[in-house]
């Protein structure tokens, strides 16, 4: 049996961390749904930048809109892709009663520190998409967390993105719960509200391993050097397992049980950034080590292919929980500041998304300019 499909038997949903017109035009997304059991797709500015800038699949549509602002053209293209993906996934949405079958679209990364503008844009994108099996992605900044509560209360599905720290995840989960409580108090229905908390993984190891290597290069004792070496490549998974412990705590509390009795869906943890960055590590480790009930793994295409080929599924998420917590404590003892690492990753993630968004708008503008010049010389 396809290893990707086996993940469903452990309670984990597989989403694809990619969207592009070529995926839709070729019916590749449909094949992934039917053969691999993919039950959702996610996007971000970097993904759209790669898709729109890297091929000719959008050239005709851009050429038809040479007089429109480039940012508006991009938005129209993105909305169409997400709508089409949501249409392909709608049978999944129906079959799973709204548990899966979602396509996600991100608010502009330039709004990450503005609550009101984030809410305004999320409302506008949600209305423009007009499909119940879509999610609006909102970054887990302080401003974004406030926006999440309001959006959930208004019945807008939210994919919380750029989560790195367990402490921030606690704040996100609380905002989600408050949003559901506000909606219930206002007489709104809860069963159709969906949310995931996208907890990033591989980027943590990339930065943590660099910090470990710096400590190893310093004058540390042989004992500490051995301990530091053993921490390489372990902290991202330990951090994710700690987050999952908090999720398990949430769903056992009376506060959640009251909402669940009214039909509310849990806000599942979604493992993001699960492509392996260091070739020294097994290329499917961030899937194999984070398989557990009521979770999602959004997987880049290359990692999806790798897991289909040689992934080994097992119920791994709660393995060696005590060891995971010990490793996090040991990292702190040895001077690896995980809080500083996760703070820097949020800042850097926002910068990367802003830069990708700006490159994307510039790429659309260049296609428009080339088309205008072509028309002038025709």
C-alpha positions as CSV (number, residue, x, y, z in Angstrom):
1,X,0.0,0.0,0.0
2,X,1.1,3.5,-0.8
3,X,2.9,4.8,2.4
4,X,1.2,8.2,2.0
5,X,-2.2,6.6,2.2
6,X,-1.1,4.6,5.3
7,X,-0.8,7.9,7.2
8,X,-4.6,8.2,7.3
9,X,-4.7,5.0,9.4
10,X,-2.7,6.9,12.1
11,X,-5.1,9.8,12.1
12,X,-2.9,12.1,10.1
13,X,-4.0,14.0,7.0
14,X,-1.6,14.7,4.1
15,X,-1.8,18.2,2.5
16,X,0.3,19.4,-0.4
17,X,2.5,22.4,0.3
18,X,2.3,23.7,-3.2
19,X,-0.2,25.3,-5.6
20,X,0.3,26.3,-9.2
21,X,-1.7,26.5,-12.4
22,X,0.3,23.6,-13.9
23,X,-0.8,21.4,-11.1
24,X,-4.4,22.3,-11.9
25,X,-4.3,22.3,-15.7
26,X,-2.6,18.9,-15.9
27,X,-5.0,17.4,-13.4
28,X,-2.0,16.4,-11.3
29,X,-3.8,17.6,-8.1
30,X,-6.7,15.3,-8.9
31,X,-4.3,12.4,-9.3
32,X,-2.6,13.2,-6.0
33,X,-6.0,13.2,-4.3
34,X,-7.1,10.0,-5.9
35,X,-3.9,8.0,-5.7
36,X,-1.9,9.4,-2.8
37,X,-4.7,10.5,-0.5
38,X,-3.8,14.2,-0.5
39,X,-6.7,16.0,1.2
40,X,-5.7,19.6,1.2
41,X,-3.3,22.2,-0.3
42,X,-1.5,25.2,1.2
43,X,0.2,28.2,-0.4
44,X,2.2,31.2,0.7
45,X,3.8,34.1,-1.2
46,X,7.0,32.1,-1.8
47,X,5.1,29.2,-3.3
48,X,3.1,31.6,-5.6
49,X,6.3,33.5,-6.5
50,X,7.9,30.2,-7.6
51,X,4.9,29.1,-9.6
52,X,4.0,32.4,-11.3
53,X,7.6,33.4,-12.0
54,X,8.9,30.0,-13.1
55,X,6.8,29.2,-16.1
56,X,4.3,30.2,-18.8
57,X,1.2,29.0,-17.2
58,X,0.1,32.5,-16.2
59,X,1.5,34.5,-19.2
60,X,-1.7,34.6,-21.1
61,X,-3.8,35.8,-18.2
62,X,-1.3,38.4,-17.3
63,X,-1.1,39.6,-20.9
64,X,-4.9,40.1,-20.9
65,X,-4.5,42.4,-17.9
66,X,-1.8,44.8,-19.0
67,X,-3.6,47.9,-17.8
68,X,-4.4,46.6,-14.3
69,X,-2.1,47.2,-11.3
70,X,0.3,44.2,-11.0
71,X,-0.8,43.5,-7.4
72,X,-4.4,43.2,-8.4
73,X,-3.5,40.9,-11.3
74,X,-1.6,38.7,-8.9
75,X,-4.6,38.6,-6.5
76,X,-6.9,37.5,-9.3
77,X,-4.5,34.8,-10.4
78,X,-4.1,33.5,-6.8
79,X,-7.9,33.6,-6.1
80,X,-8.5,31.6,-9.3
81,X,-6.0,29.0,-8.3
82,X,-7.3,28.6,-4.8
83,X,-10.9,28.4,-6.1
84,X,-10.0,25.7,-8.6
85,X,-8.0,23.7,-6.0
86,X,-11.0,24.0,-3.5
87,X,-13.3,22.7,-6.3
88,X,-11.1,19.7,-6.8
89,X,-11.0,19.1,-3.0
90,X,-14.7,19.6,-2.4
91,X,-15.5,15.9,-2.6
92,X,-13.0,15.3,0.2
93,X,-14.5,18.2,2.2
94,X,-17.9,16.5,1.8
95,X,-16.7,13.0,2.6
96,X,-14.9,14.1,5.7
97,X,-17.7,16.3,6.9
98,X,-15.4,19.4,6.8
99,X,-12.4,17.8,8.5
100,X,-10.3,18.0,5.3
101,X,-10.5,19.2,1.7
102,X,-9.2,22.8,2.2
103,X,-7.1,25.2,0.1
104,X,-5.4,28.1,1.9
105,X,-4.7,31.6,0.8
106,X,-2.5,34.0,2.8
107,X,-3.2,37.6,3.6
108,X,-0.5,40.0,2.5
109,X,2.7,39.6,4.6
110,X,3.0,43.4,4.6
111,X,0.0,43.4,7.0
112,X,1.5,41.1,9.6
113,X,1.7,43.7,12.3
114,X,-1.6,45.4,11.7
115,X,-4.6,43.7,13.3
116,X,-7.4,45.8,11.7
117,X,-5.9,45.6,8.1
118,X,-5.4,41.8,8.5
119,X,-9.0,41.4,9.5
120,X,-10.2,43.6,6.7
121,X,-8.1,41.7,4.1
122,X,-9.1,38.3,5.5
123,X,-12.8,39.2,5.2
124,X,-12.3,40.4,1.7
125,X,-10.4,37.3,0.5
126,X,-12.9,35.0,2.2
127,X,-15.8,36.7,0.5
128,X,-14.0,36.7,-2.8
129,X,-13.2,33.0,-2.6
130,X,-16.8,32.2,-1.7
131,X,-16.2,28.5,-0.9
132,X,-16.6,26.9,2.5
133,X,-13.5,24.7,2.0
134,X,-11.0,27.4,2.0
135,X,-8.9,28.9,4.7
136,X,-7.3,32.3,5.2
137,X,-3.7,32.2,6.4
138,X,-2.8,34.6,9.1
139,X,0.7,34.8,10.7
140,X,1.2,34.2,14.4
141,X,2.4,37.7,15.2
142,X,0.8,39.5,18.2
143,X,-1.3,41.5,15.8
144,X,-2.3,38.3,13.9
145,X,-3.3,36.5,17.0
146,X,-5.8,39.2,17.9
147,X,-7.1,39.0,14.4
148,X,-7.5,35.2,14.6
149,X,-10.0,35.5,17.5
150,X,-12.2,37.9,15.5
151,X,-12.1,35.9,12.3
152,X,-13.1,32.7,14.0
153,X,-15.9,34.5,15.8
154,X,-17.1,35.7,12.4
155,X,-17.1,32.2,10.9
156,X,-14.0,32.5,8.8
157,X,-11.7,29.4,8.5
158,X,-8.2,30.3,9.6
159,X,-4.8,28.6,8.9
160,X,-2.5,30.1,11.5
161,X,1.0,30.3,9.9
162,X,4.6,30.9,10.9
163,X,4.3,29.2,14.3
164,X,7.7,28.2,15.8
165,X,7.4,28.6,19.5
166,X,5.2,26.5,21.8
167,X,4.4,29.6,23.9
168,X,3.1,31.3,20.8
169,X,1.1,28.2,20.0
170,X,-0.6,28.4,23.4
171,X,-1.6,32.0,22.6
172,X,-3.0,31.0,19.2
173,X,-5.0,28.1,20.6
174,X,-6.5,30.4,23.3
175,X,-7.4,33.0,20.6
176,X,-9.1,30.2,18.6
177,X,-11.0,29.1,21.7
178,X,-12.1,32.6,22.5
179,X,-13.3,33.1,18.9
180,X,-15.4,29.9,19.1
181,X,-16.8,31.0,22.5
182,X,-17.7,34.5,21.1
183,X,-19.4,32.8,18.1
184,X,-21.4,30.5,20.3
185,X,-22.4,33.3,22.7
186,X,-23.8,35.2,19.6
187,X,-25.8,32.2,18.6
188,X,-23.6,31.3,15.6
189,X,-23.1,27.7,14.6
190,X,-19.7,26.0,15.3
191,X,-19.5,22.8,13.2
192,X,-18.5,24.5,9.9
193,X,-15.7,26.5,11.4
194,X,-12.3,24.9,10.7
195,X,-8.8,26.0,11.7
196,X,-5.3,24.6,11.8
197,X,-2.2,25.8,13.6
198,X,0.8,25.5,11.2
199,X,3.8,24.7,13.3
200,X,7.1,25.0,11.4
201,X,9.7,22.3,11.8
202,X,12.8,22.0,9.7
203,X,13.8,25.6,9.9
204,X,14.3,25.2,13.6
205,X,16.9,22.5,13.2
206,X,18.7,24.6,10.5
207,X,19.2,27.5,12.9
208,X,19.6,25.3,16.1
209,X,22.3,23.2,14.4
210,X,24.2,26.3,13.5
211,X,24.0,27.5,17.1
212,X,25.2,24.1,18.3
213,X,28.1,24.2,15.9
214,X,29.1,27.6,17.2
215,X,29.0,26.3,20.7
216,X,31.1,23.3,19.7
217,X,33.7,25.6,18.2
218,X,34.0,27.5,21.5
219,X,35.9,26.2,24.5
220,X,33.5,23.7,26.0
221,X,34.3,20.6,28.0
222,X,34.4,17.2,26.4
223,X,31.3,16.2,28.3
224,X,29.4,19.3,27.0
225,X,30.8,18.8,23.5
226,X,29.4,15.2,23.4
227,X,26.0,16.5,24.7
228,X,25.9,19.2,22.1
229,X,26.7,16.8,19.3
230,X,23.8,14.6,20.4
231,X,21.4,17.5,20.1
232,X,22.0,18.2,16.4
233,X,18.9,17.5,14.4
234,X,16.7,16.7,17.4
235,X,15.3,20.0,18.6
236,X,12.8,20.7,15.9
237,X,11.1,17.3,16.5
238,X,11.3,17.7,20.3
239,X,9.7,21.2,20.0
240,X,6.9,19.8,17.8
241,X,6.2,17.0,20.3
242,X,6.0,19.5,23.1
243,X,3.4,21.5,21.1
244,X,1.4,18.3,20.6
245,X,1.4,17.7,24.3
246,X,-0.3,21.1,24.7
247,X,-2.8,20.1,22.0
248,X,-3.7,16.9,23.9
249,X,-4.1,19.0,27.1
250,X,-6.5,21.4,25.3
251,X,-8.8,18.6,24.1
252,X,-9.2,17.1,27.6
253,X,-10.3,20.3,29.3
254,X,-13.9,21.2,30.1
255,X,-13.5,24.4,28.1
256,X,-13.0,22.4,24.9
257,X,-15.5,19.7,25.8
258,X,-18.3,22.3,26.1
259,X,-17.5,23.7,22.6
260,X,-17.1,20.2,21.2
261,X,-20.6,19.3,22.5
262,X,-21.9,22.1,20.3
263,X,-20.2,20.6,17.3
264,X,-16.9,22.5,17.2
265,X,-14.0,21.0,15.3
266,X,-10.6,20.8,17.0
267,X,-7.8,23.1,15.7
268,X,-5.4,20.5,14.5
269,X,-1.7,21.0,14.6
270,X,-0.3,21.1,11.0
271,X,3.4,20.3,10.6
272,X,4.8,22.8,8.1
273,X,8.3,23.3,6.6
274,X,8.7,19.5,6.5
275,X,11.2,19.3,3.7
276,X,14.6,18.3,5.0
277,X,17.2,21.1,4.6
278,X,20.3,19.2,5.7
279,X,21.3,16.3,3.3
280,X,22.9,14.5,6.2
281,X,19.4,13.7,7.5
282,X,16.9,11.2,6.2
283,X,14.9,13.0,3.6
284,X,11.5,12.0,5.1
285,X,12.4,12.4,8.8
286,X,9.9,15.2,9.4
287,X,7.1,13.0,8.2
288,X,8.2,9.8,9.8
289,X,8.9,11.3,13.3
290,X,5.7,13.4,13.5
291,X,2.9,10.9,12.7
292,X,0.0,11.1,15.1
293,X,-3.7,11.4,15.6
294,X,-5.5,14.6,14.7
295,X,-2.6,16.2,12.9
296,X,-1.9,17.4,9.4
297,X,1.4,17.3,7.5
298,X,1.7,19.7,4.6
299,X,4.4,18.2,2.4
300,X,6.4,19.8,-0.4
301,X,6.2,17.9,-3.7
302,X,9.7,16.5,-3.6
303,X,9.2,15.2,0.0
304,X,5.9,13.8,-1.0
305,X,7.6,11.8,-3.8
306,X,10.3,10.6,-1.4
307,X,7.8,9.4,1.2
308,X,5.7,7.6,-1.4
309,X,9.0,5.9,-2.5
310,X,10.5,4.9,0.8
311,X,8.6,6.3,3.7
312,X,8.0,4.0,6.7
313,X,4.9,5.1,8.6
314,X,4.5,4.4,12.3
315,X,2.7,6.0,15.2
316,X,5.7,8.1,16.1
317,X,4.5,11.4,17.5
318,X,4.3,10.4,21.2
319,X,7.5,8.3,21.1
320,X,10.1,9.2,23.7
321,X,8.2,12.2,25.0
322,X,10.3,12.3,28.2
323,X,13.4,12.2,26.0
324,X,12.1,15.1,23.9
325,X,11.5,17.3,27.0
326,X,15.0,16.3,28.3
327,X,16.6,17.4,25.1
328,X,14.9,20.8,25.2
329,X,16.1,21.2,28.8
330,X,19.6,20.1,27.9
331,X,19.7,22.6,25.1
332,X,18.9,25.4,27.5
333,X,21.6,24.2,29.9
334,X,24.2,24.2,27.1
335,X,23.4,27.7,26.0
336,X,21.1,27.0,23.0
337,X,18.4,29.7,23.4
338,X,15.4,28.2,21.6
339,X,13.2,31.2,22.4
340,X,15.7,33.5,20.6
341,X,15.8,31.0,17.7
342,X,12.1,30.9,17.3
343,X,11.7,34.7,17.6
344,X,14.4,35.1,14.9
345,X,12.6,32.5,12.7
346,X,9.3,34.4,12.9
347,X,11.0,37.6,11.9
348,X,13.0,36.0,9.1
349,X,9.9,34.1,7.9
350,X,7.9,37.3,7.6
351,X,10.8,38.9,5.7
352,X,11.1,36.0,3.3
353,X,7.3,36.1,2.6
354,X,7.4,39.9,2.1
355,X,10.4,39.6,-0.3
356,X,8.7,36.8,-2.2
357,X,5.5,38.8,-2.4
358,X,7.4,41.8,-3.8
359,X,9.3,39.7,-6.3
360,X,6.1,38.2,-7.4
361,X,4.5,41.6,-8.1
362,X,7.6,42.7,-9.9
363,X,7.5,39.6,-12.1
364,X,3.9,40.2,-13.0
365,X,4.8,43.8,-13.8
366,X,7.6,42.7,-16.1
367,X,5.3,40.4,-18.1
368,X,2.8,43.3,-18.4
369,X,5.6,45.6,-19.6
370,X,6.8,43.1,-22.2
371,X,3.3,42.7,-23.5
372,X,2.7,46.4,-23.8
373,X,6.0,46.8,-25.7
374,X,5.0,43.9,-28.0
375,X,1.7,45.6,-28.7
376,X,3.4,48.9,-29.5
377,X,5.7,47.2,-32.0
378,X,2.9,45.1,-33.6
